[in-house]
């Protein structure tokens, strides 16, 4: 098999520049929406190699990360990825396959230490920081045969939930690039959603795995505190930090978790595993696990504002589907829990000092504290207020901090006691009360604190989509070390609902490149009047370019030429005006939202003309994109 050579120019501490030569023998995008099992089957059968998978993912990154929708999800590529893949291919040919991750390219959040790439937590203050050892979970991944493809952008130093940073810039959401990708693992979430890898690793201090999972139609587990090691992950808050993967399916998540959870002598929190069997995620999956389960729907976390209601409807619908699988779901209130959780966060107390401790052991750093980062202006402006607030807090040990730690233990005991007393298997609530916020707008509606404060496992699973095509997640929270049980519930739900829907801005590549824009024409006539629209649709940029001309009628008689919905010939409402009153020609382009894009490709939009002679749309013609023709 002939494989491509992909040239990668890396500027350490800056964004990657891609150049590639497309393989002549690559007829289709083999990695698009492919599961880990799909990729393993391709390698086992000889239809692909690990090196070819690397090439496939790099081609998608080149097409969509800076070009096309310009997701800006990847902050750094691994210059050794293809060589590592070729070495694993050689192992396979010699009869050695390490396991289900053998030869699988994966992406790491930029706060995971890697011995062969810088680890900067997306901060310009740490650009080029080279650590000598892999993080614990990275070592486990390499041992399992995974190929580290690169690092993803993140909210700077993991200190927020919109994934903007001084080193990486703003990451965009592939479902709507005008919206943020959640955070702080937004780059990992966007990468998996866009098929830059089958699975990617993130960290969660208060929602930073689950929020990106929610807004990208993914599965993401915040594990029981201590089930996975945080050794080698740049810290935000040692009491709340956990690390783990995001994936497009429950099975992929299970495979990734089995490879990376477990005790680590360098992380004392993993001592909770002493004397206990390690959860095994793949073997725990069952398509009947919801049957007979009791779910407590925590109503206080659904939100009460108008913007919360569309998300609540999606989550309620997902809960109904769980009930159809045999679960019982009961609306509940846990008195006093919300106020307890809201006063138990410790990020503001720990971040400043955890960063000092980390930098003290980081070689060659020119900054040693958050104070120095602030003084030198080495941070994104969006982080100014939270950084200054956290830098101004007192000492390592103060009464407010000790009180917050005490409330955390109280909240944990309250939740466990409630589950036990009422024989519930899990709490259920929205991961985010509303869809992802527009870039630059406040990101509101997170329910992340419950799991972060209690240390209990919480899993975000795809609940569905808002009417305008934005993903919504539903969260399951369970008892300590019940992580595999939660994922099994999600697997059962997934098998019946099939909730995965890929973003339209990152379609399969054609010959290793993004699909070319599609040109088509629509002409509508009535009597002597006609309108001709010449269109070009670019799915990756969401743009519809048009050149529209009216003939056979005086300009003074033209009211408008518009795009309207049209379902099986039944007129629908107007969605865009192209030609204004008193005009006969117009050129331009419009950015289509998710619903309009899908309607266009399905042939459910029409070009319509309104004149004074026929104000009720004398001329109407369906807009048929060639690829959408029957």
N, C-alpha and C positions, 0 to 999 in steps of 0.2 A: 504493500500500500504506500502510495506517495502522500506525504504530509506536508503541510505548509510550514514555512519558517516565519515566525512573527517577531519583528523587531520592536523592541520596547526601549524608548529613551526615558530614563528616570532622572529627574532632578530631585535629589534627596531634600525633603522639606518642602517640596512643591508638588503640584499636581502632575500626574504622568502624561506623557505624550505618546500616542500610539501610531505605529505604522504597520501594515500587514500586507501579505500576499495571500490571496484566497486560494485554497486548494482546488485544482481542476476537478478532482474526483469527489467533491462534496456536494451531492445533489440536493441535500436538504439540511436544515438546521437541527442536527442530531441532539443538541442539548436543550432545545426550547421546551420548557415545561416538563423536562424529563426527571423522573424520580431517581433516587439512588439505585433502586432495583432495576429500573430501565437501563441506567448507565452500566451497571454490572453485567446485565444480560448482553448488552452490546459488546462489551469487552470480552466476555466469555465466548461469544459466538464468533469473534474475530471481525465484527462489523466496525469496531472502533478500538482505539488504544487510548490509554490515559493521555498520551501526548496529543492525540487528536481532540480529546475532550478539552484539554487546555486551550488548544487552538480555537475550538468552537466558542468557548466562553470569552476568550480574548477578542474574537471577532464581534461578539455581541457588545462587549464593553466599548470597543472602538466605534461601533455603530450608534450606540445609544447613551453613552455616559457623558460625552462632550458634544456629540452631534445629535441629530434628531431631537428628542425631547430634552436632551442635556440634563440628565438626572444628577450628575455630579455625586455619585454614590461611592466611587472608588478614590481613595486618597493616595494609594501607592500600590504598584504591582511588584510581584516577586520576580526578580530577574533570573532566578534559578528554577522557576516553576516547571518549565519544559524539560530541563535536565532531570529534575526530580521525577517527573512523570515517566521519562524514558527509562530511568533506573527501575521504577516500579513495573514498567512493562517487561523489562528483562527478567525480573523476579517471576512474573506471571508465566512467561515463556519457559522458565526453569521449573515450573510446577508449584511455585510458592505463592499462595494468595492469603494475605494476612487476615482478611475478613471482609465484611460488607463495605468498608470504606477504602479498600485497596484501590488506589489509582483515582479516587474521586477528588476533584478540585473543590476546595472550600475557601471561604473568605472569613477573615478575622476582623473584628472591630479594632481600631487603631490603639486601643489601650491594652491589648494582649501582647506581652513581651515575646519577641522573636529574635533568635540569635543571629539571623541572617538578614534582617530588615530593621530599619529604625522603628521605634515605638514612641509616638509623640502625643497620644491622646488628642490629636487634631489641634494641638496648641503650637503656635509659632514660637513660643518660649522654649519648647522642647524639640523643635525641629532638628532632625539628625541624631537624636538620642539613640545610641546603640547599646542595648543591654546584652550581656554575655550569655544569658541562659534563656531558654524558652519558658513561658508560663507553664504551669502544671498541665493545664488542659491542652495546650499546644503540643507538649511532649507526648501526651496520650494520643493526640491526633496523628502525629508523625509515626508513632509506634503502630497505629492501626492502618497505616498505609495511605493516609490522606495526603493530598498535594496542597500546600498552602499557595493559593493563587495570588493573594494580595490582601491589603488592608482596606477597610471601609471607613468613610468619613463618619463623624459622630458629633454630637453636641460637645463643644470644647470642654475638655476635662470631665466629661459626662455630667455637666452641671446644668442640664435643662432638657426639654422635651421637644425641641424643634429642629435639632441637628444643623446648627450653624456654628462655624468655627473660624478662627483666624488663620489656620493652616489650610483647611479644606473648603471654606466658603459655605454656601447654602446647598444642602441636598434637597431634591424635589421628589414629589410623590408620583410614581409612574401612572397612577390612576387619574391624577389631575396634577400636572406639574406646576400649577399655580398654588398648590397646597403643600404644606410641610409633610415630611415623612414620619412624624413622631420622633421620639428620641428617648434616651440619647443614642440608641443603636439604630438611628434612622437610616444610615448608610447600609447597614446589614439588611434591614427590612426591605429597602428599595432594591438592593442587589438580588435578593432571592425572588422578589416579586417579578423582576425584569429578566429572570433566568440568566443572571451573571454567575450563578452557582446554584446547586440544588439545596444547599444549606449554608448558613453563615452563623458565626458566633457573635453574641452581644453580651452586655452586662446589664444588670437591673438593680438599681438602688432604690428607685421608687417608680416603677413602670417602664424602665428603659428597654426591656425585652418585650413586654406585653403591649405597650402602646404602639410600637412599630408593627407588631403582629396584627393588632386590631385594624390599623389603617392600611394594611397591605394584604388583607385576606389570607393571613398566615396563621400557623400554629406556633405559639411561643410560651415556654414554661419558665416561670420564676421558681426554681426548685426550693425545697426545704433548705433553710439556711444550714449549711454544713454538709449537704449532699454532694455539692460540687466545690472544688477548691477555687479560691480567688488568688492563690499564690501566683505572682507574676502579672497580675492585672493592676494597672495604675488605679489607685484607690480614690474613691469619693467619700465613702463613709464605711469604715470597717465593720460596723454593727449591721449595716443594711446591704452591703455589696454582695451580689451573687453573679455567677456567670453561666452562660448556657446558649444553646442554639435556637435559631428560628428556621422554620421549614414550611414547604407548601402542603405537606401531608402529615398526618399523625405517624405513619410508618417511618417516614424520613426523620422526623423528630425523635422517634424511639431509637432508631439506629444511631443517631448522633449522640443521644444521651447515654446509651449503653457504652459507648466508646470513651466517654469523658467524665462520668461521675465516679466517685470513690474517695477513699481516705488519702490524705496527704499530710505527711509529718510536718510540713512547713505551714499548714493551716490548722490551727487548733480547733476551729469550729467543726472540722470533719470528725472529731472524736465522738460525735453523736452516733457514728456508725460502729463504734467499738462493740463487738459482741452481737451485732445485728447482721442479718443477711442483706446484701446489697440489692436494692430493687433492680429487677431486670425488665426493661421496658418492652422490648419486642415480644417476649414470651407472654407478657401480661395482656397484650391486645386481644380483645374479644368483640365480635360483632353482636353480642347479646348482653354486654355489660350494663346497659341502662335498665334492663328488665328488673323491676322490683326495687330500684334505687329510689331513695327519698332525697329530693333536692329542696333546699330552703332558698327561696327567692328573696334577696335582701332589698326590700323596696326603698329604703332610704338612700340607696346608691343609684337610683334611676334618674335623678335630677328633676327639677320642677319648672325650669324655664322653657320657653317656647322652642328654643333651638335644640332642646333635649328630646323633644317628642318624636321626631322621625327616627332617631337612634333607638329610643325605647320601643317603638313599634317593631323594629327589626329584631331586637333582642327578644321581645315577647314571642315573636314568631318562631325564633329558634328554640325557645323553651317549649313551645307547643310541639315542635318536631321531636324533642326529647321525650315528651309525654307519649307521643305516638309510638315511640320505641319501648314503652313500658315503664318509664319513670313516673314517679309522683312528684309534682312540684307544688309547693305551698308558699304563699306570700308570708313573709315574717318580718318582725322588727326585733332587734336586740337592744333593749333600753340601755342608754348610756354609752354604747359602743362608739358611735360616731365622734362624740366629744373626746373620748379617751384616745382614739386613733389620731384625731387632728392635733392633739397636744403631745404626741409621742415621737415625732420625727427627730432625728439626731444629726441630720446632714449638716445643718448650720453649725453644730458644735464640733463635729469631727473633721470636716473637710480640710480646714486650715492646717491642722496638726498631722493628719494622715499624709497630706502632700509634703509637708516638711520632712517627715520620716522617710517617705519614698525618695525624695530628691537627695537626702543625705547619703543614700546608697547608690545613686545614679552617677556613673562616671562622667567627668568632664563637663558638668553642667555649669552654665554661667548664671543661673538663678537657683536660689535655695529655698524660696518660700513664695506664697501667694502675694505677700507684701511687695517683694521684688518684681514680680510679674506685673503688678499694678503700677508700680513706680516707673517701670520701663515702657509701659503702654503695650505690652506684648500679649494682647488678647483682643477678641472681637468686641466691638462696642455694645453688642447685645448682652454681653456678660458683665457689663460694668456694675450694675446695681447688685446682682446676687454675689459677685465676687467681693465687692466692698462690704456688703452686709456680713458675709461669712468671715472676712478678714478682721472685722471689728469686734467679733465676739471674744469673750474673756479668756480664760485659761483652760488647760486640759481638764481640769477637775473643778467644777463649780456646782452650786446647788441646783440650778435650773437643769443642767445636764444630767445630774444624778436623778432628779425627779422624772425627767423624760424617760430614762432607762427603766425606772421603776414602773411607769405607766405602760411601757411596752410589755413587760412581763404580765401585768394585770390584764391587758387586752388579749394577749395570747391565751391566758387561762380562761377568760370569759368566752372566747370563741370555741375553744375545745369543749368546755363544759356545756355550752349550748348545743353543739353537735351531738355530744354523748347523751345528754338528758332527753333530747327529742328524737334520737335515732336517725339523724340526718347523715347522708353520705358526703354532701358538699353544699357550700353556699354558692349561689348563682347571682350574677349582677353584670351590668355592662362594663367592659374594659375601659371604654371612654363613653361618656354620656352623649357625645355628639361626634359628627364627622371631623376629619382633620381640618384644622384652621388654615385659612389662606396665609401664605408666607407674609410675614410682617405683622400679622394680627395676633393677639394674645391666644395662646393655646389653653382652652378651658375644658373642664369636664372630666378630668382624670379621677379615677377611683383607686389609684395605685397604693394608697397608704395602708390599706388593711393588711395585705400580704407583707409589705415592707416592714411594718411595725411588729407584726406577730411572728415573722419568720416562717409562716406556714406556706405550703406550696400553692401556687395559683397559676392556672393555665388559661391563656387567651386562645379562643378558637373562632373561626369565621362564622359570624351569625348571618351575614347577608349584606345587602347593599341598599343605600338610600335611593330614592327615586332618580337622583342625578348621577348615580353610579359610583358613589363613594363607599368603601368597605366599612363595616361595623363589626366589632368583636364582642363576644360574650365570654365572661370569665367564670371559671370554676375554682373554688378554694376548698382545700381539704385538710385533713389531720396531718401531723408531722410524719414525714416519710411515706405519705400516701400518694406520692407523685405518679407512680406507675398506674395506680387505680384511676387517677384523674385522666391520664392520657388514654386509658382504655375506654372510659366514658366518651371521650372525644372521638375515638376511633369508631365506636358504634354509631354515633351521630353522623360522622363523616360518610360511613358506608351507605347510609340511607339518603342523605341529603346532597352529597357531592357538591359542597359549597365553593369549590375552587373555580375562579373565573380570572383569566389572565388579563392584565391591562392592555388596552388597545394601542398604546403608544410605543410598545416594544414588541412588535409582531415577529414571527419567524423570519430569519434572514433568507435571502434568495441568492444563492451562489456566494455566500459569505458576506453579503452586504445587505443593508437595509433595503426593503422594497422601494422601488422608484415611485415617485408620485404618479397617480393614474389620471389620465386626461379623458374626458367624456363630454358629450354635448346633449343638451335637452332643448327641444323646440316645441313651443306651444302656439297654436293658431286658432283663430275664430274669425270667420268672415274674412275681411281683408287685413286684419291686424294680426301680427305675430310677434313673438319674442324668442330670441335665440340666446341661449346661455352656453358659453364655452367655459368648462370648469376643469380644474386640476385639484385633486385631493391628495394631500400628504398626511398619511395616517400617523407617522412618527412625530410630526410637529402639530398635528390636530388642525391643520389649516386647509381651508377651501378657498382657492383663488378663482375669481370669476371675471368674465368679460361679457356683459349682457347688453343686447341691442334690441330695441323695439322698432318695428317697421310697419308701414301701412296705416298709421294713425298719427294725427298731429300731436306734438308734444303737449300742447295745452289740454289734450283729452286724456293724458296718462295720469292716473292716480298713483300707481305704484306697481313695481314688479317685486315679488317676494318669494321666499321659500316657505312652504307650508307642509304640514304633515298630511300624509295621504295613505290610508290603510285600505288596500284592496279596492281602490277607486273611491273610497268614502272620504270627502274633504275633511281635513282637520285644521287646527289652528295654525296661525302664522308663527314662524320661528325666527325668520330673518327678513329684513327689507333690503333689497339690492338696488333698485332704481327708485328715486324719489319722485314726488309729484312734479309734473311739468318737465320731466327729463325723458330722453329716449335711450341713453346709454350710460353705463356705469362700469367701472373697473375697480377691483380691490381684492381684499382677502379677509376672511373671518376665521376666528378660532372657534371650533365647535366643541361643545361640552360632550360628555360621555354619551348621553341619551341621543343627541343629534347625530353623533358619529355612528352609533349603532343603527339608527334609523336610516341614515344615508346608505350604509353598506347593505342594509336589508331591503332597499328599494321602497322605503316608507316616507320619502320626501318628494315633493313636487315643486316644479317651477310654475308660478301662477302670475297672471297679469290682470290688473284692475284698470278699467277705463271708464270715462264718463258715459260712454254708450252702453257698457256692460259692467256696472259697478260690482256685480257679484262674481267676479273672476271669470271673464269670458274665456280665457285660455288657460289650460292646465295640462302639464305633462310631467309624468313621473321622471325623477332623476335616477337613472340606472348606471351605477358604477360597473364597469365591465366585469370585474371579478365577482360581483353579486348577482349576475344574471343566472337564471336557472340553467 
